[in-house]
Amino acid sequence: MVNLLRQSVFCSLVVGMFGCSTFNYPDHGKGGMAESYQDISIENYQFSPVMPDEPLGPEHGLRFDWQLTKLHLDALIQEGARWCFPAAVVQALEKQNRIARELEGGLLLDAANDIVIQRRRLNQLEQQLDYVLSQTTCKPPQDIEALRSDLNIVADIYDLLNVDNQFAVDSAEINPKYMGHLAEAAYILRDHPSLSLVVTGHADATGTPEYNQKLAQDRAEQVKRYLNVFGITPDRVQTKSVGETLPLYEGQTPAVRLTNRRVSIEVLNANSDTSAEMGGTL
């Protein structure tokens, strides 16, 4: 489906990437997702061009990869993902904008890892979209304003619950800062009963796979437990574990291991997303 579209734009993309002009994206609120969601779109990032006498560095390849993922996301949106899986699209847009900010700030390692995660996210979304569109047609909701409001809330909760989400070694205890995020998210969720969460536990690569699978599950369950304490019913929180299999970063330094001891959270919207939403393994 979207593969043909990606191939058709590849040649023009290469010219734009390695020519002497900057990338020009739609202004915030114009074009792309903004045609439907107004204030939810890929932000207007203009990366510096590669000049003919300038040596290529890692940052140029990452900018190229960013543009490819942007095109993939744009294609999915145009094919119907914005109506079949609007919450998933919003979270993918949030990730895409985050990668652009990392590239602008010179955080190349962060950007490289987030691009890998984004590719997984978009490939999964593409598979789900292909399946759904083979069975039915997704149509815009009657109340666009209500959808826009819901998606802004989804973006806020997603950002809130995917930072400060690390754990100590061999521990499933929630750190105090993240506990505050959980309390704030629960306060928002209580006013939006159509929203639910998928909490995925992760572990670093130390220990056996079996031990890490259980530890990661314990971390996800602990998050669910606190959300329940803060007033969110258990049926609104799904938990799963991927153990050590989906690290955020590769490596064995203490800092990398800390980053990989985490939970990742996706937000589901029962009012707008078609049946199976994206899982929280990204």
C-alpha positions in Angstrom: 0.0 0.0 0.0 2.3 2.8 1.2 5.4 1.1 -0.2 4.6 2.3 -3.7 4.1 5.8 -2.5 7.4 5.7 -0.6 9.2 4.5 -3.8 7.7 7.2 -5.9 9.0 10.0 -3.7 12.5 8.5 -3.1 14.2 10.0 -6.1 12.9 13.5 -5.4 13.8 13.1 -1.8 17.4 12.3 -2.5 17.7 15.4 -4.7 16.2 17.6 -1.9 18.4 16.0 0.7 21.7 16.5 -1.0 21.0 19.6 -3.0 21.5 23.2 -2.0 18.1 24.1 -0.7 16.6 23.6 2.8 13.6 21.4 3.6 10.4 23.3 3.6 7.5 21.8 5.5 4.0 23.2 6.0 3.6 25.8 8.6 2.1 24.6 11.9 -1.6 24.3 11.2 -1.3 24.0 7.4 -1.2 20.8 5.4 -0.8 17.1 6.3 -2.5 16.1 9.5 -3.4 19.8 10.2 -6.1 19.6 7.4 -8.0 17.4 9.9 -6.6 18.0 13.3 -5.6 21.7 12.9 -3.2 21.9 15.8 -1.7 18.4 15.7 0.9 18.2 12.9 4.5 17.6 12.2 6.2 20.8 13.2 8.0 23.0 10.7 11.6 21.8 10.9 14.1 23.1 8.4 17.4 21.1 8.5 20.5 22.7 6.9 21.4 21.3 3.5 24.5 19.4 2.6 26.8 21.7 0.6 28.8 20.2 -2.3 32.1 20.8 -0.5 30.9 19.6 2.9 31.8 16.1 4.1 28.9 13.8 5.0 28.6 13.0 8.6 26.2 10.9 10.7 23.8 13.7 11.2 23.1 13.9 7.5 22.2 10.3 7.3 19.9 10.7 10.3 18.2 13.7 8.7 17.6 11.5 5.6 16.2 8.7 7.8 14.0 11.3 9.6 12.6 12.4 6.2 11.9 8.8 5.2 9.9 8.1 8.4 8.1 11.4 7.9 7.1 10.3 4.4 6.0 6.9 5.7 3.8 8.5 8.4 2.4 11.0 5.9 1.5 8.1 3.6 -0.3 6.2 6.4 -2.2 9.3 7.3 -3.4 9.8 3.8 -4.4 6.2 3.5 -6.7 6.5 6.4 -4.8 6.0 9.6 -5.9 9.4 10.8 -9.5 8.0 11.0 -8.8 4.4 11.8 -6.2 4.9 14.5 -6.1 8.6 15.4 -4.6 8.2 18.8 -1.8 6.1 17.4 -1.2 8.7 14.7 -0.9 11.5 17.3 1.6 9.5 19.3 3.6 8.8 16.1 3.6 12.6 15.3 4.8 13.3 18.8 7.7 10.9 18.3 8.5 12.4 14.9 8.7 15.9 16.3 10.8 14.7 19.2 13.4 13.1 16.8 13.6 16.4 14.9 14.3 18.3 18.1 17.0 15.8 19.0 18.6 16.3 15.5 18.5 20.0 15.9 20.1 19.7 19.4 22.9 17.4 18.2 21.6 14.5 20.2 22.5 12.0 17.5 22.5 8.8 19.6 19.0 9.7 21.0 17.8 10.5 17.5 19.2 7.2 16.0 17.5 5.1 18.6 14.2 7.0 18.4 14.2 6.5 14.6 14.5 2.7 15.1 11.6 2.8 17.5 9.6 5.0 15.1 10.1 2.6 12.2 8.8 -0.3 14.4 5.8 1.9 15.3 5.0 2.8 11.7 5.5 -0.8 10.4 3.0 -2.0 13.1 0.6 0.7 12.3 0.8 -0.1 8.5 0.0 -3.8 9.2 -2.9 -2.9 11.3 -4.2 -0.3 8.8 -3.9 -2.8 5.9 -5.9 -5.3 7.9 -8.6 -2.9 8.9 -9.0 -1.4 5.5 -9.4 -4.9 4.0 -12.5 -5.3 6.3 -14.1 -1.9 6.4 -13.7 1.8 5.7 -12.8 4.4 8.4 -14.7 7.6 8.2 -14.2 11.0 9.8 -16.2 11.5 13.0 -19.2 13.8 13.0 -17.7 16.0 15.7 -14.2 17.0 14.6 -13.8 19.4 17.5 -14.4 16.7 20.1 -11.9 14.4 18.3 -9.3 17.2 18.3 -9.8 17.7 22.0 -9.5 14.0 22.7 -6.3 13.8 20.7 -4.7 16.7 22.5 -5.4 14.9 25.8 -3.9 11.7 24.4 -0.7 13.6 23.5 -0.5 15.2 26.9 -0.9 11.8 28.7 1.6 10.1 26.4 4.2 12.8 27.0 3.6 12.7 30.7 3.9 9.0 31.2 7.0 8.3 29.0 9.5 10.5 30.9 11.2 9.8 34.2 10.0 6.2 33.8 13.1 4.4 34.9 13.7 1.8 37.6 16.6 0.9 40.0 18.5 -2.3 39.5 16.5 -5.5 40.3 13.6 -3.3 41.4 10.0 -2.7 40.5 9.6 0.3 42.8 8.3 3.5 41.2 10.6 6.4 41.6 9.1 9.5 43.3 9.1 11.7 40.3 7.3 9.2 38.1 4.8 8.6 40.9 3.9 12.3 40.5 3.4 11.8 36.8 1.1 8.9 37.4 -0.9 10.9 39.8 -1.3 13.7 37.3 -2.1 11.4 34.5 -4.7 9.6 36.7 -6.3 13.0 37.4 -6.7 13.6 33.7 -7.9 10.1 32.9 -10.7 10.3 35.5 -12.3 13.0 33.4 -11.9 11.0 30.1 -13.3 7.5 30.6 -12.9 6.6 27.0 -9.1 6.6 27.3 -7.2 3.5 28.5 -3.5 2.6 28.8 -1.2 -0.2 27.7 1.8 -0.4 30.1 4.8 -2.4 28.9 7.6 -3.4 31.2 11.2 -3.5 30.1 14.5 -4.7 31.7 18.1 -4.3 31.0 20.3 -7.1 29.6 21.7 -8.3 32.9 20.3 -11.5 34.4 18.6 -14.4 32.6 15.8 -13.8 30.0 13.3 -15.5 32.3 14.2 -13.3 35.3 14.0 -10.2 33.1 10.7 -11.2 31.7 9.2 -11.5 35.2 10.9 -8.3 36.5 9.6 -6.3 33.5 6.1 -7.6 34.1 6.4 -6.7 37.8 7.3 -3.1 36.8 4.2 -2.9 34.5 2.0 -4.3 37.3 3.4 -1.8 39.8 2.4 1.1 37.5 -1.1 -0.4 37.1 -1.3 -0.7 40.9 -0.5 2.9 41.5 -2.9 4.1 38.8 -5.6 2.0 40.6 -4.7 3.7 43.9 -5.1 7.1 42.1 -8.6 6.2 41.0 -8.2 4.4 37.6 -10.1 1.1 37.5 -8.0 -2.0 36.6 -10.0 -2.7 33.4 -8.6 0.5 31.9 -4.9 -0.6 32.2 -3.5 -3.5 30.2 0.0 -4.7 31.2 2.6 -6.7 29.3 6.3 -7.5 29.4 9.0 -7.7 26.8 11.8 -8.4 29.2 15.1 -7.3 27.7 14.1 -7.8 24.1 13.3 -4.2 23.2 16.0 -2.0 24.7 15.8 1.7 24.1 19.6 1.8 23.7 22.2 -0.8 22.9 25.1 -1.1 25.3 26.2 -2.2 28.7 27.2 1.1 30.4 25.4 2.0 33.7 23.6 4.9 31.9 22.3 2.7 29.1 21.2 0.0 31.5 19.3 2.6 33.6 17.5 3.9 30.5 16.5 0.4 29.5 15.0 -0.4 32.9 11.7 1.4 32.2 8.0 1.2 31.3 6.6 2.4 28.0 3.0 3.5 27.8 0.6 3.9 24.9 -2.8 5.6 25.1 -5.9 4.0 23.6 -9.1 5.9 22.7 -12.2 3.7 22.6 -14.3 6.4 21.0 -12.1 6.9 18.0 -9.6 4.1 17.4 -10.7 1.0 15.4 -10.7 -2.2 17.5 -7.0 -3.1 18.1 -4.9 -0.1 18.8 -1.1 -0.1 18.8 0.5 -1.9 21.7 2.9 -0.4 24.2 6.1 -2.2 23.1 7.7 0.8 21.6 
